[in-house]
Amino acid sequence: APRPGSFRAGELALVEVRRKRNTTLKLLCRLAAEAVLTSPSGVLPHRDIIGQLPGQVLPTSAGARLLLRRPSLEEYVLLMPRGPTIAYPKDISAMLMMMDIHPGDTVLETGSGSGAMSLFLSRAVGPKGRVLSYEIRDDHHSLAKKNYRHWRSAWEIGHMDEWPDNVEFILKDISTAAADMKSVTLDAVVLDMLNPQCALPVVHQSLKQGGVCAVYLANITQVIDLLDRIRSCKLPFSCERIIEVTHRSWSVLPVPYIARPSHLQEAHSAFLTKLRKFRPLLS
């Protein structure tokens, strides 16, 4: 019998390969008994990984040392198959804090993309919560469902526990979904789409009073267009924050210890805009 916590066929494994200049190459694979992991440092049969405990270092055919472990959700969304550009985990974390999501909440997402935000929302709302994910493009819709399904199945095998099945992927233009929204009360909304101002007239009626709509925008011109639409249409939203999330990576080299910023830095990814629904004063 396999040891408790050991790798099993069908789950995901993350392989770390040390490279030059103190960098690491990460490879993601789904374990299968007949498969072989191919890396720049040689090959390693999956059967040599299955049954091992995470955190082990195994040699490749070329003698290189590979560190194997289970991927975090952050690593999975960065390495999983992509169609459109994903919302990066650093931005997703900030948006989750903006919306102050709790277990049991109902959250609307527009722009399923590759499914990165969907997975983080799924974990945040928990088994008793619900995520409605709208996508207008069929290829993005299919890819998001596939990535979500693969993570859930691998999680169940590797952790012997079920990941919540709480995301409903809907292939539909959110601007035409007003009828769908009438029967839903939303605790929060996240918009990751080209023209989020088109979604606000539809979703604001279902968003609870005081609820937050977090918007992911690529440039400041889009932010201005969004705020102008809110003002001109007199939508019941106030803009609380507009932020960029920046990370600065550092390298600490061994004796004599030298600490300096890493030569690989994350570039700008998005402007995050926090809108809060308010009740207009009666005239």
Accessible surface in RSA format (square Angstrom, percent):
REM  Atomic radii and reference values for relative SASA: ProtOr
REM  Chains: A
REM  Algorithm: Lee & Richards
REM  Probe-radius: 1.40
REM  Slices: 20
REM RES _ NUM      All-atoms   Total-Side   Main-Chain    Non-polar    All polar
REM                ABS   REL    ABS   REL    ABS   REL    ABS   REL    ABS   REL
RES ALA A   1   145.70 134.0  61.42  94.8  84.28 191.7  73.53 103.5  72.17 191.2
RES PRO A   2    72.42  52.8  50.34  45.9  22.08  80.3  60.13  49.6  12.30  76.4
RES ARG A   3   114.28  48.0 110.75  56.5   3.53   8.4  60.95  83.3  53.32  32.3
RES PRO A   4   124.73  90.9 105.66  96.3  19.07  69.3 112.45  92.8  12.28  76.3
RES GLY A   5    41.11  50.7   0.00   N/A  41.11  50.7  30.28  83.1  10.83  24.3
RES SER A   6     0.48   0.4   0.00   0.0   0.48   1.1   0.00   0.0   0.48   0.7
RES PHE A   7     1.37   0.7   0.54   0.3   0.83   2.1   0.54   0.3   0.83   2.4
RES ARG A   8    70.63  29.7  68.90  35.1   1.73   4.1  17.02  23.3  53.61  32.5
RES ALA A   9    55.02  50.6  39.74  61.3  15.28  34.8  39.97  56.3  15.05  39.9
RES GLY A  10    19.62  24.2   0.00   N/A  19.62  24.2  18.81  51.6   0.82   1.8
RES GLU A  11     2.37   1.4   2.37   1.8   0.00   0.0   0.35   0.7   2.02   1.6
RES LEU A  12    13.74   7.7  11.84   8.5   1.91   4.8  11.84   8.3   1.91   5.1
RES ALA A  13     0.00   0.0   0.00   0.0   0.00   0.0   0.00   0.0   0.00   0.0
RES LEU A  14     0.00   0.0   0.00   0.0   0.00   0.0   0.00   0.0   0.00   0.0
RES VAL A  15     0.00   0.0   0.00   0.0   0.00   0.0   0.00   0.0   0.00   0.0
RES GLU A  16    30.15  17.3  28.29  21.4   1.86   4.4   1.95   3.8  28.20  23.0
RES VAL A  17     5.41   3.6   5.41   4.9   0.00   0.0   5.41   4.7   0.00   0.0
RES ARG A  18   150.56  63.2 129.82  66.2  20.74  49.4  69.94  95.6  80.62  48.9
RES ARG A  19   130.42  54.8 108.21  55.2  22.21  52.9  26.67  36.4 103.76  62.9
RES LYS A  20   182.83  89.2 169.61 104.1  13.22  31.5 120.06 108.1  62.77  66.9
RES ARG A  21   176.85  74.3 142.95  72.9  33.90  80.7  68.60  93.8 108.25  65.6
RES ASN A  22    71.46  49.3  45.01  43.5  26.45  63.7  13.67  32.9  57.79  55.9
RES THR A  23    33.63  23.9  28.84  29.2   4.80  11.4  27.23  36.6   6.41   9.7
RES THR A  24    48.56  34.5  19.09  19.4  29.47  70.2  12.03  16.2  36.52  55.2
RES LEU A  25    42.52  23.7  40.06  28.7   2.46   6.2  42.52  29.9   0.00   0.0
RES LYS A  26    75.99  37.1  66.01  40.5   9.98  23.8  34.33  30.9  41.66  44.4
RES LEU A  27    41.74  23.2  39.84  28.5   1.91   4.8  41.73  29.3   0.01   0.0
RES LEU A  28    46.40  25.8  14.77  10.6  31.63  79.5  14.77  10.4  31.63  85.1
RES CYS A  29    17.15  13.0  11.20  12.5   5.95  14.0  17.14  43.4   0.01   0.0
RES ARG A  30    84.05  35.3  68.73  35.0  15.31  36.5  54.55  74.6  29.49  17.9
RES LEU A  31     2.38   1.3   0.00   0.0   2.38   6.0   0.00   0.0   2.38   6.4
RES ALA A  32    31.28  28.8  28.71  44.3   2.58   5.9  31.28  44.1   0.00   0.0
RES ALA A  33    59.54  54.7  52.73  81.4   6.81  15.5  52.93  74.5   6.61  17.5
RES GLU A  34   148.67  85.4 117.08  88.6  31.59  75.2  74.86 144.8  73.81  60.3
RES ALA A  35    31.45  28.9  24.02  37.1   7.43  16.9  30.94  43.6   0.51   1.4
RES VAL A  36    78.44  51.6  54.51  49.4  23.92  57.6  54.51  47.4  23.92  64.9
RES LEU A  37    12.17   6.8  10.21   7.3   1.96   4.9  12.07   8.5   0.10   0.3
RES THR A  38    99.61  70.8  79.89  81.0  19.72  47.0  60.53  81.3  39.07  59.1
RES SER A  39    11.78  10.0   0.08   0.1  11.70  26.9   3.50   7.5   8.28  11.6
RES PRO A  40   100.36  73.1  53.92  49.1  46.45 168.8  67.83  56.0  32.54 202.2
RES SER A  41    29.16  24.6  20.67  27.6   8.48  19.5  11.55  24.6  17.61  24.7
RES GLY A  42    16.45  20.3   0.00   N/A  16.45  20.3  13.05  35.8   3.39   7.6
RES VAL A  43    59.12  38.9  57.81  52.3   1.31   3.2  57.87  50.3   1.26   3.4
RES LEU A  44     5.76   3.2   5.69   4.1   0.07   0.2   5.69   4.0   0.07   0.2
RES PRO A  45    29.34  21.4  29.34  26.7   0.00   0.0  29.34  24.2   0.00   0.0
RES HIS A  46     8.31   4.5   8.31   5.8   0.00   0.0   6.25   6.4   2.06   2.4
RES ARG A  47   157.14  66.0 140.41  71.6  16.74  39.8  49.21  67.3 107.93  65.4
RES ASP A  48    65.16  45.6  56.77  56.5   8.39  19.9  18.45  43.4  46.71  46.6
RES ILE A  49     0.25   0.1   0.25   0.2   0.00   0.0   0.25   0.2   0.00   0.0
RES ILE A  50    48.69  27.7  34.67  25.8  14.02  33.8  34.67  25.0  14.02  38.1
RES GLY A  51    26.46  32.6   0.00   N/A  26.46  32.6  20.42  56.0   6.04  13.5
RES GLN A  52    54.62  30.5  54.62  39.9   0.00   0.0   1.57   3.3  53.05  40.2
RES LEU A  53    61.07  34.0  61.03  43.7   0.04   0.1  61.03  42.9   0.04   0.1
RES PRO A  54    46.12  33.6  25.62  23.4  20.50  74.5  25.88  21.4  20.24 125.8
RES GLY A  55    49.66  61.2   0.00   N/A  49.66  61.2  26.29  72.1  23.38  52.4
RES GLN A  56    59.35  33.2  54.44  39.8   4.91  11.7  11.16  23.7  48.19  36.6
RES VAL A  57    66.22  43.6  42.36  38.4  23.86  57.5  42.36  36.8  23.86  64.7
RES LEU A  58    22.31  12.4  22.21  15.9   0.11   0.3  22.31  15.7   0.00   0.0
RES PRO A  59    85.44  62.3  79.39  72.4   6.05  22.0  79.39  65.5   6.05  37.6
RES THR A  60     9.93   7.1   0.00   0.0   9.93  23.7   1.49   2.0   8.44  12.8
RES SER A  61    87.58  74.0  40.56  54.1  47.03 108.3  44.77  95.3  42.81  60.0
RES ALA A  62    79.18  72.8  37.99  58.6  41.19  93.7  50.14  70.6  29.03  76.9
RES GLY A  63    54.34  67.0   0.00   N/A  54.34  67.0  30.33  83.2  24.01  53.8
RES ALA A  64    29.81  27.4  18.95  29.2  10.86  24.7  29.25  41.2   0.56   1.5
RES ARG A  65   173.84  73.0 158.34  80.7  15.50  36.9  57.11  78.1 116.73  70.7
RES LEU A  66     0.51   0.3   0.51   0.4   0.00   0.0   0.51   0.4   0.00   0.0
RES LEU A  67    58.10  32.4  56.56  40.5   1.54   3.9  56.56  39.7   1.54   4.2
RES LEU A  68     1.66   0.9   1.66   1.2   0.00   0.0   1.66   1.2   0.00   0.0
RES ARG A  69    61.40  25.8  61.40  31.3   0.00   0.0  32.45  44.3  28.96  17.5
RES ARG A  70    48.53  20.4  37.64  19.2  10.89  25.9  20.71  28.3  27.82  16.9
RES PRO A  71    12.54   9.1   4.08   3.7   8.46  30.8   4.08   3.4   8.46  52.6
RES SER A  72    53.50  45.2  42.46  56.7  11.04  25.4  49.93 106.3   3.58   5.0
RES LEU A  73     5.39   3.0   1.29   0.9   4.11  10.3   1.29   0.9   4.11  11.0
RES GLU A  74    88.61  50.9  87.23  66.0   1.38   3.3  15.48  29.9  73.13  59.7
RES GLU A  75    18.61  10.7  17.77  13.4   0.84   2.0  10.70  20.7   7.91   6.5
RES TYR A  76     5.72   2.7   5.72   3.3   0.00   0.0   4.43   3.3   1.29   1.6
RES VAL A  77     0.00   0.0   0.00   0.0   0.00   0.0   0.00   0.0   0.00   0.0
RES LEU A  78    60.00  33.4  50.03  35.8   9.96  25.0  50.03  35.1   9.96  26.8
RES LEU A  79    67.73  37.7  41.95  30.0  25.78  64.8  45.28  31.8  22.45  60.4
RES MET A  80     5.42   2.8   0.00   0.0   5.42  12.9   0.27   0.2   5.15   6.8
RES PRO A  81    81.17  59.2  69.32  63.2  11.85  43.1  81.03  66.9   0.13   0.8
RES ARG A  82    99.24  41.7  64.76  33.0  34.48  82.1  25.53  34.9  73.71  44.7
RES GLY A  83    50.10  61.8   0.00   N/A  50.10  61.8  21.96  60.3  28.14  63.0
RES PRO A  84    34.06  24.8  23.54  21.5  10.53  38.3  33.88  28.0   0.18   1.1
RES THR A  85   106.52  75.8  80.34  81.4  26.19  62.4  47.26  63.5  59.27  89.6
RES ILE A  86     5.21   3.0   0.22   0.2   4.99  12.0   4.57   3.3   0.63   1.7
RES ALA A  87     5.14   4.7   2.05   3.2   3.09   7.0   2.05   2.9   3.09   8.2
RES TYR A  88    67.37  31.5  67.37  38.3   0.00   0.0  39.60  29.8  27.77  34.2
RES PRO A  89    11.19   8.2  10.70   9.8   0.49   1.8  11.19   9.2   0.00   0.0
RES LYS A  90    21.51  10.5   8.48   5.2  13.03  31.0  14.02  12.6   7.48   8.0
RES ASP A  91     0.03   0.0   0.03   0.0   0.00   0.0   0.00   0.0   0.03   0.0
RES ILE A  92     0.00   0.0   0.00   0.0   0.00   0.0   0.00   0.0   0.00   0.0
RES SER A  93    53.61  45.3  50.66  67.6   2.95   6.8  28.04  59.7  25.57  35.8
RES ALA A  94    11.11  10.2   8.64  13.3   2.47   5.6   9.24  13.0   1.86   4.9
RES MET A  95     0.09   0.0   0.09   0.1   0.00   0.0   0.05   0.0   0.04   0.1
RES LEU A  96    34.74  19.3  30.83  22.1   3.91   9.8  31.34  22.0   3.40   9.1
RES MET A  97   147.35  76.3 126.88  84.0  20.47  48.7  91.78  78.0  55.57  73.6
RES MET A  98    10.33   5.3   3.58   2.4   6.75  16.1   7.03   6.0   3.30   4.4
RES MET A  99    10.64   5.5   0.00   0.0  10.64  25.3   0.00   0.0  10.64  14.1
RES ASP A 100    93.14  65.2  85.65  85.3   7.48  17.7  26.29  61.9  66.85  66.7
RES ILE A 101    24.97  14.2   1.38   1.0  23.59  56.9   1.75   1.3  23.22  63.0
RES HIS A 102    96.30  52.6  96.05  66.8   0.25   0.6  63.14  65.1  33.15  38.6
RES PRO A 103   111.34  81.1  90.15  82.2  21.19  77.0  90.52  74.7  20.82 129.4
RES GLY A 104    36.76  45.3   0.00   N/A  36.76  45.3  14.35  39.4  22.41  50.2
RES ASP A 105    21.97  15.4  21.64  21.5   0.33   0.8   0.33   0.8  21.64  21.6
RES THR A 106    24.99  17.8  24.99  25.3   0.00   0.0   1.98   2.7  23.01  34.8
RES VAL A 107     0.00   0.0   0.00   0.0   0.00   0.0   0.00   0.0   0.00   0.0
RES LEU A 108     0.00   0.0   0.00   0.0   0.00   0.0   0.00   0.0   0.00   0.0
RES GLU A 109     1.39   0.8   1.39   1.1   0.00   0.0   0.22   0.4   1.18   1.0
RES THR A 110     1.94   1.4   1.94   2.0   0.00   0.0   1.94   2.6   0.00   0.0
RES GLY A 111    17.98  22.2   0.00   N/A  17.98  22.2  11.42  31.3   6.55  14.7
RES SER A 112     3.81   3.2   0.00   0.0   3.81   8.8   0.00   0.0   3.81   5.3
RES GLY A 113    14.72  18.1   0.00   N/A  14.72  18.1  14.71  40.4   0.01   0.0
RES SER A 114     2.74   2.3   0.00   0.0   2.74   6.3   0.00   0.0   2.74   3.8
RES GLY A 115     0.11   0.1   0.00   N/A   0.11   0.1   0.02   0.1   0.09   0.2
RES ALA A 116     3.65   3.4   2.00   3.1   1.65   3.8   2.00   2.8   1.65   4.4
RES MET A 117     8.23   4.3   6.14   4.1   2.09   5.0   6.14   5.2   2.09   2.8
RES SER A 118     0.00   0.0   0.00   0.0   0.00   0.0   0.00   0.0   0.00   0.0
RES LEU A 119     0.01   0.0   0.01   0.0   0.00   0.0   0.01   0.0   0.00   0.0
RES PHE A 120    14.06   7.0  12.80   7.9   1.26   3.3  12.80   7.8   1.26   3.6
RES LEU A 121     0.00   0.0   0.00   0.0   0.00   0.0   0.00   0.0   0.00   0.0
RES SER A 122     0.00   0.0   0.00   0.0   0.00   0.0   0.00   0.0   0.00   0.0
RES ARG A 123   129.90  54.5 114.20  58.2  15.69  37.4  42.23  57.7  87.67  53.1
RES ALA A 124    27.63  25.4  11.36  17.5  16.27  37.0  22.87  32.2   4.76  12.6
RES VAL A 125     0.21   0.1   0.00   0.0   0.21   0.5   0.00   0.0   0.21   0.6
RES GLY A 126     7.54   9.3   0.00   N/A   7.54   9.3   7.54  20.7   0.00   0.0
RES PRO A 127   115.47  84.2  89.29  81.4  26.18  95.2  90.66  74.9  24.80 154.2
RES LYS A 128   191.37  93.4 160.58  98.5  30.79  73.3 110.25  99.2  81.12  86.4
RES GLY A 129     9.00  11.1   0.00   N/A   9.00  11.1   0.57   1.6   8.43  18.9
RES ARG A 130   106.75  44.8 106.69  54.4   0.06   0.1  38.29  52.3  68.46  41.5
RES VAL A 131     0.00   0.0   0.00   0.0   0.00   0.0   0.00   0.0   0.00   0.0
RES LEU A 132     4.26   2.4   4.26   3.0   0.00   0.0   4.26   3.0   0.00   0.0
RES SER A 133     0.00   0.0   0.00   0.0   0.00   0.0   0.00   0.0   0.00   0.0
RES TYR A 134     5.69   2.7   4.81   2.7   0.88   2.3   1.39   1.0   4.30   5.3
RES GLU A 135    11.65   6.7   9.00   6.8   2.65   6.3   2.65   5.1   9.00   7.3
RES ILE A 136   114.37  65.1  93.06  69.3  21.31  51.4  93.37  67.2  21.00  57.0
RES ARG A 137   125.05  52.5 121.85  62.1   3.20   7.6  44.77  61.2  80.28  48.7
RES ASP A 138    91.03  63.8  84.60  84.2   6.43  15.2  32.09  75.5  58.94  58.8
RES ASP A 139    75.28  52.7  63.29  63.0  11.99  28.4  46.80 110.1  28.48  28.4
RES HIS A 140    24.95  13.6  24.90  17.3   0.04   0.1  14.05  14.5  10.89  12.7
RES HIS A 141    15.67   8.6  15.67  10.9   0.00   0.0   5.68   5.9  10.00  11.6
RES SER A 142    54.60  46.1  49.42  66.0   5.19  11.9  32.94  70.1  21.67  30.4
RES LEU A 143    32.37  18.0  28.89  20.7   3.48   8.8  31.97  22.5   0.41   1.1
RES ALA A 144     0.00   0.0   0.00   0.0   0.00   0.0   0.00   0.0   0.00   0.0
RES LYS A 145    81.71  39.9  79.99  49.1   1.71   4.1  32.15  28.9  49.55  52.8
RES LYS A 146    94.96  46.3  94.85  58.2   0.11   0.3  37.87  34.1  57.09  60.8
RES ASN A 147     0.69   0.5   0.69   0.7   0.00   0.0   0.00   0.0   0.69   0.7
RES TYR A 148    11.25   5.3  11.23   6.4   0.02   0.0  11.25   8.5   0.00   0.0
RES ARG A 149   131.34  55.1 129.95  66.2   1.39   3.3  63.56  86.9  67.78  41.1
RES HIS A 150    60.17  32.9  60.17  41.8   0.00   0.0  28.88  29.8  31.29  36.4
RES TRP A 151     9.18   3.7   9.18   4.4   0.00   0.0   9.18   4.9   0.00   0.0
RES ARG A 152    44.96  18.9  43.47  22.2   1.50   3.6   3.72   5.1  41.25  25.0
RES SER A 153    47.65  40.3  41.11  54.9   6.54  15.1  41.46  88.3   6.19   8.7
RES ALA A 154     5.27   4.8   2.70   4.2   2.57   5.8   2.95   4.2   2.32   6.1
RES TRP A 155    66.44  26.7  62.43  30.2   4.01   9.4  63.24  33.7   3.20   5.2
RES GLU A 156    91.69  52.6  89.01  67.3   2.68   6.4  19.50  37.7  72.19  58.9
RES ILE A 157    57.26  32.6  52.26  38.9   5.01  12.1  57.26  41.2   0.00   0.0
RES GLY A 158     8.82  10.9   0.00   N/A   8.82  10.9   0.47   1.3   8.35  18.7
RES HIS A 159    81.52  44.6  58.03  40.3  23.49  60.1  47.37  48.8  34.16  39.7
RES MET A 160   137.22  71.1 104.48  69.1  32.75  78.0 103.98  88.4  33.24  44.0
RES ASP A 161    88.71  62.1  82.53  82.1   6.18  14.6  20.55  48.4  68.16  68.0
RES GLU A 162   110.89  63.7  93.54  70.8  17.35  41.3  27.10  52.4  83.79  68.4
RES TRP A 163     7.79   3.1   6.79   3.3   1.01   2.4   7.34   3.9   0.46   0.7
RES PRO A 164    25.05  18.3  16.96  15.5   8.09  29.4  25.05  20.7   0.00   0.0
RES ASP A 165   103.39  72.4  71.12  70.8  32.27  76.3  12.95  30.5  90.44  90.2
RES ASN A 166    14.52  10.0   3.47   3.4  11.05  26.6  13.75  33.1   0.77   0.7
RES VAL A 167    16.33  10.7   0.00   0.0  16.33  39.3   1.00   0.9  15.33  41.6
RES GLU A 168    83.61  48.0  78.13  59.1   5.48  13.0  36.73  71.0  46.88  38.3
RES PHE A 169    28.89  14.5   7.42   4.6  21.47  55.9   7.42   4.5  21.47  61.4
RES ILE A 170    34.39  19.6  31.76  23.7   2.62   6.3  34.39  24.8   0.00   0.0
RES LEU A 171    82.78  46.1  55.80  39.9  26.99  67.8  55.80  39.2  26.99  72.6
RES LYS A 172    73.95  36.1  65.52  40.2   8.43  20.1  44.75  40.3  29.20  31.1
RES ASP A 173    48.03  33.6  43.11  42.9   4.92  11.6  11.05  26.0  36.99  36.9
RES ILE A 174     5.62   3.2   3.46   2.6   2.16   5.2   3.46   2.5   2.16   5.9
RES SER A 175    48.69  41.1  29.40  39.2  19.29  44.4  17.57  37.4  31.11  43.6
RES THR A 176    88.33  62.8  63.29  64.2  25.04  59.7  66.49  89.3  21.83  33.0
RES ALA A 177     0.22   0.2   0.00   0.0   0.22   0.5   0.22   0.3   0.00   0.0
RES ALA A 178    51.83  47.7  48.30  74.5   3.53   8.0  49.03  69.0   2.80   7.4
RES ALA A 179    76.06  69.9  60.42  93.2  15.63  35.6  61.12  86.1  14.93  39.6
RES ASP A 180    50.47  35.4  39.16  39.0  11.31  26.7  19.98  47.0  30.49  30.4
RES MET A 181     4.53   2.3   4.02   2.7   0.50   1.2   4.03   3.4   0.49   0.7
RES LYS A 182   180.09  87.9 140.56  86.2  39.53  94.1  93.60  84.3  86.48  92.1
RES SER A 183   107.26  90.6  65.67  87.6  41.60  95.8  56.53 120.4  50.74  71.1
RES VAL A 184    19.43  12.8  10.67   9.7   8.76  21.1  13.85  12.0   5.57  15.1
RES THR A 185    98.71  70.2  85.75  86.9  12.95  30.9  50.12  67.3  48.59  73.5
RES LEU A 186     0.00   0.0   0.00   0.0   0.00   0.0   0.00   0.0   0.00   0.0
RES ASP A 187    33.85  23.7  29.57  29.4   4.29  10.1   1.49   3.5  32.36  32.3
RES ALA A 188     1.08   1.0   1.08   1.7   0.00   0.0   1.08   1.5   0.00   0.0
RES VAL A 189     0.00   0.0   0.00   0.0   0.00   0.0   0.00   0.0   0.00   0.0
RES VAL A 190     0.30   0.2   0.27   0.2   0.03   0.1   0.27   0.2   0.03   0.1
RES LEU A 191     0.00   0.0   0.00   0.0   0.00   0.0   0.00   0.0   0.00   0.0
RES ASP A 192    41.76  29.3  34.16  34.0   7.60  18.0   2.70   6.4  39.06  39.0
RES MET A 193    51.03  26.4  34.66  22.9  16.38  39.0  46.18  39.3   4.86   6.4
RES LEU A 194   138.44  77.1 123.08  88.1  15.36  38.6 127.36  89.4  11.09  29.8
RES ASN A 195    69.50  47.9  68.23  65.9   1.27   3.1   6.73  16.2  62.77  60.7
RES PRO A 196     1.42   1.0   1.42   1.3   0.00   0.0   1.42   1.2   0.00   0.0
RES GLN A 197    26.62  14.9  26.62  19.5   0.00   0.0   3.19   6.8  23.42  17.8
RES CYS A 198    53.06  40.1  46.40  51.7   6.66  15.7  12.48  31.6  40.58  43.8
RES ALA A 199     0.00   0.0   0.00   0.0   0.00   0.0   0.00   0.0   0.00   0.0
RES LEU A 200     0.00   0.0   0.00   0.0   0.00   0.0   0.00   0.0   0.00   0.0
RES PRO A 201    44.65  32.5  40.13  36.6   4.51  16.4  40.21  33.2   4.44  27.6
RES VAL A 202    16.45  10.8  12.37  11.2   4.07   9.8  14.04  12.2   2.41   6.5
RES VAL A 203     0.09   0.1   0.09   0.1   0.00   0.0   0.09   0.1   0.00   0.0
RES HIS A 204    31.44  17.2  31.44  21.9   0.00   0.0  14.42  14.9  17.02  19.8
RES GLN A 205   135.83  76.0 106.52  77.8  29.32  69.8  31.97  68.1 103.86  78.8
RES SER A 206    10.09   8.5   2.47   3.3   7.63  17.6   5.21  11.1   4.88   6.8
RES LEU A 207     2.42   1.3   0.00   0.0   2.42   6.1   0.01   0.0   2.40   6.5
RES LYS A 208    94.26  46.0  85.88  52.7   8.38  20.0  52.89  47.6  41.37  44.1
RES GLN A 209    83.22  46.5  61.12  44.7  22.11  52.6  42.69  90.9  40.54  30.7
RES GLY A 210    32.30  39.8   0.00   N/A  32.30  39.8  24.20  66.4   8.10  18.1
RES GLY A 211     2.50   3.1   0.00   N/A   2.50   3.1   2.50   6.9   0.00   0.0
RES VAL A 212     6.78   4.5   5.43   4.9   1.35   3.3   5.43   4.7   1.35   3.7
RES CYS A 213     0.00   0.0   0.00   0.0   0.00   0.0   0.00   0.0   0.00   0.0
RES ALA A 214     0.15   0.1   0.15   0.2   0.00   0.0   0.15   0.2   0.00   0.0
RES VAL A 215     0.29   0.2   0.16   0.1   0.13   0.3   0.16   0.1   0.13   0.3
RES TYR A 216    24.75  11.6  21.95  12.5   2.80   7.3  19.10  14.4   5.65   7.0
RES LEU A 217     2.32   1.3   0.65   0.5   1.68   4.2   2.32   1.6   0.00   0.0
RES ALA A 218    61.16  56.2  51.00  78.7  10.16  23.1  51.00  71.8  10.16  26.9
RES ASN A 219    66.47  45.8  66.21  64.0   0.26   0.6  29.87  71.9  36.60  35.4
RES ILE A 220    81.89  46.6  81.30  60.6   0.59   1.4  81.30  58.5   0.59   1.6
RES THR A 221    83.81  59.6  83.79  84.9   0.02   0.0  52.47  70.5  31.35  47.4
RES GLN A 222    35.06  19.6  33.35  24.4   1.72   4.1  18.19  38.7  16.87  12.8
RES VAL A 223     1.51   1.0   1.51   1.4   0.00   0.0   1.51   1.3   0.00   0.0
RES ILE A 224   105.42  60.0 103.72  77.3   1.70   4.1 104.75  75.4   0.67   1.8
RES ASP A 225    69.66  48.8  64.03  63.7   5.63  13.3  12.25  28.8  57.42  57.3
RES LEU A 226     0.00   0.0   0.00   0.0   0.00   0.0   0.00   0.0   0.00   0.0
RES LEU A 227    54.09  30.1  49.32  35.3   4.77  12.0  49.99  35.1   4.10  11.0
RES ASP A 228    68.41  47.9  63.98  63.7   4.43  10.5  16.18  38.1  52.23  52.1
RES ARG A 229    83.81  35.2  81.75  41.7   2.06   4.9  22.42  30.6  61.39  37.2
RES ILE A 230    14.72   8.4  13.96  10.4   0.77   1.8  13.96  10.1   0.77   2.1
RES ARG A 231   166.61  70.0 150.48  76.7  16.13  38.4  79.23 108.3  87.37  53.0
RES SER A 232    67.80  57.3  37.20  49.6  30.60  70.5  36.01  76.7  31.79  44.5
RES CYS A 233    58.72  44.4  32.96  36.8  25.77  60.6  15.01  38.0  43.71  47.1
RES LYS A 234   182.57  89.1 155.00  95.1  27.57  65.6 105.37  94.8  77.20  82.2
RES LEU A 235    19.37  10.8  12.90   9.2   6.47  16.3  12.99   9.1   6.38  17.2
RES PRO A 236    15.83  11.5  14.72  13.4   1.12   4.1  15.83  13.1   0.00   0.0
RES PHE A 237    10.74   5.4   0.04   0.0  10.70  27.8   0.04   0.0  10.70  30.6
RES SER A 238    49.65  42.0  44.09  58.8   5.56  12.8  39.29  83.7  10.37  14.5
RES CYS A 239    55.08  41.7  20.83  23.2  34.25  80.5  15.14  38.4  39.94  43.1
RES GLU A 240    77.44  44.5  45.25  34.2  32.19  76.7  27.75  53.7  49.69  40.6
RES ARG A 241   127.25  53.4 119.79  61.1   7.46  17.8  38.27  52.3  88.98  53.9
RES ILE A 242    69.81  39.7  40.71  30.3  29.11  70.2  40.71  29.3  29.11  79.0
RES ILE A 243    39.11  22.3  33.35  24.8   5.76  13.9  39.11  28.2   0.00   0.0
RES GLU A 244    86.10  49.4  60.52  45.8  25.58  60.9  10.97  21.2  75.13  61.3
RES VAL A 245    29.31  19.3  21.43  19.4   7.88  19.0  24.38  21.2   4.92  13.4
RES THR A 246   111.95  79.6  87.04  88.2  24.91  59.4  58.27  78.3  53.67  81.1
RES HIS A 247    92.30  50.4  80.10  55.7  12.21  31.2  52.22  53.8  40.09  46.6
RES ARG A 248   162.95  68.4 137.30  70.0  25.64  61.1  49.80  68.1 113.15  68.6
RES SER A 249    48.67  41.1  41.10  54.9   7.57  17.4  23.64  50.3  25.03  35.1
RES TRP A 250   133.59  53.6 101.41  49.1  32.18  75.5  89.55  47.7  44.03  71.4
RES SER A 251    22.01  18.6  18.77  25.0   3.24   7.5   7.38  15.7  14.63  20.5
RES VAL A 252    93.48  61.5  71.26  64.5  22.22  53.5  71.26  61.9  22.22  60.3
RES LEU A 253    37.71  21.0  37.71  27.0   0.00   0.0  37.71  26.5   0.00   0.0
RES PRO A 254    99.90  72.8  92.95  84.7   6.94  25.2  93.61  77.3   6.28  39.1
RES VAL A 255   120.56  79.3  95.76  86.7  24.80  59.8  95.76  83.2  24.80  67.3
RES PRO A 256   106.00  77.3 102.16  93.1   3.84  14.0 105.46  87.1   0.54   3.4
RES TYR A 257   158.53  74.0 127.77  72.7  30.75  80.0  86.64  65.1  71.89  88.6
RES ILE A 258    83.76  47.7  80.35  59.9   3.41   8.2  83.76  60.3   0.00   0.0
RES ALA A 259    66.41  61.1  38.47  59.4  27.94  63.5  38.47  54.2  27.94  74.0
RES ARG A 260   126.19  53.0 125.58  64.0   0.61   1.4  36.64  50.1  89.55  54.3
RES PRO A 261    52.04  37.9  40.62  37.0  11.42  41.5  40.62  33.5  11.42  71.0
RES SER A 262    21.07  17.8  15.45  20.6   5.62  13.0   4.78  10.2  16.29  22.8
RES HIS A 263    95.28  52.1  57.40  39.9  37.88  96.9  48.74  50.2  46.54  54.2
RES LEU A 264   112.98  62.9 105.28  75.3   7.70  19.4 107.13  75.2   5.85  15.7
RES GLN A 265    78.22  43.7  46.52  34.0  31.70  75.5  47.58 101.3  30.64  23.2
RES GLU A 266    96.88  55.6  71.09  53.8  25.79  61.4  40.57  78.5  56.32  46.0
RES ALA A 267    84.95  78.1  62.09  95.8  22.86  52.0  72.28 101.8  12.68  33.6
RES HIS A 268    94.23  51.5  60.62  42.1  33.61  86.0  63.91  65.9  30.33  35.3
RES SER A 269    23.57  19.9   5.15   6.9  18.43  42.4  10.31  21.9  13.26  18.6
RES ALA A 270     1.34   1.2   0.00   0.0   1.34   3.0   0.00   0.0   1.34   3.5
RES PHE A 271    37.22  18.6  37.22  23.1   0.00   0.0  37.22  22.6   0.00   0.0
RES LEU A 272     0.27   0.2   0.27   0.2   0.00   0.0   0.27   0.2   0.00   0.0
RES THR A 273     0.04   0.0   0.00   0.0   0.04   0.1   0.00   0.0   0.04   0.1
RES LYS A 274    29.81  14.5  29.81  18.3   0.00   0.0   0.16   0.1  29.65  31.6
RES LEU A 275     0.24   0.1   0.24   0.2   0.00   0.0   0.24   0.2   0.00   0.0
RES ARG A 276    76.91  32.3  76.91  39.2   0.00   0.0  27.37  37.4  49.53  30.0
RES LYS A 277    16.67   8.1  15.60   9.6   1.07   2.5   4.83   4.3  11.84  12.6
RES PHE A 278    87.31  43.7  83.28  51.6   4.03  10.5  87.14  52.8   0.17   0.5
RES ARG A 279   172.69  72.5 153.48  78.2  19.21  45.7  57.61  78.7 115.08  69.7
RES PRO A 280    73.92  53.9  67.35  61.4   6.57  23.9  69.13  57.1   4.79  29.8
RES LEU A 281   176.17  98.1 151.07 108.1  25.10  63.1 153.52 107.8  22.65  60.9
RES LEU A 282   176.19  98.1 148.02 105.9  28.17  70.8 149.86 105.2  26.32  70.8
RES SER A 283   160.62 135.7  84.63 112.9  75.99 175.1  86.43 184.0  74.19 103.9
END  Absolute sums over single chains surface
CHAIN  1 A    14756.5      11735.0       3021.5       8415.5       6341.0
END  Absolute sums over all chains
TOTAL         14756.5      11735.0       3021.5       8415.5       6341.0
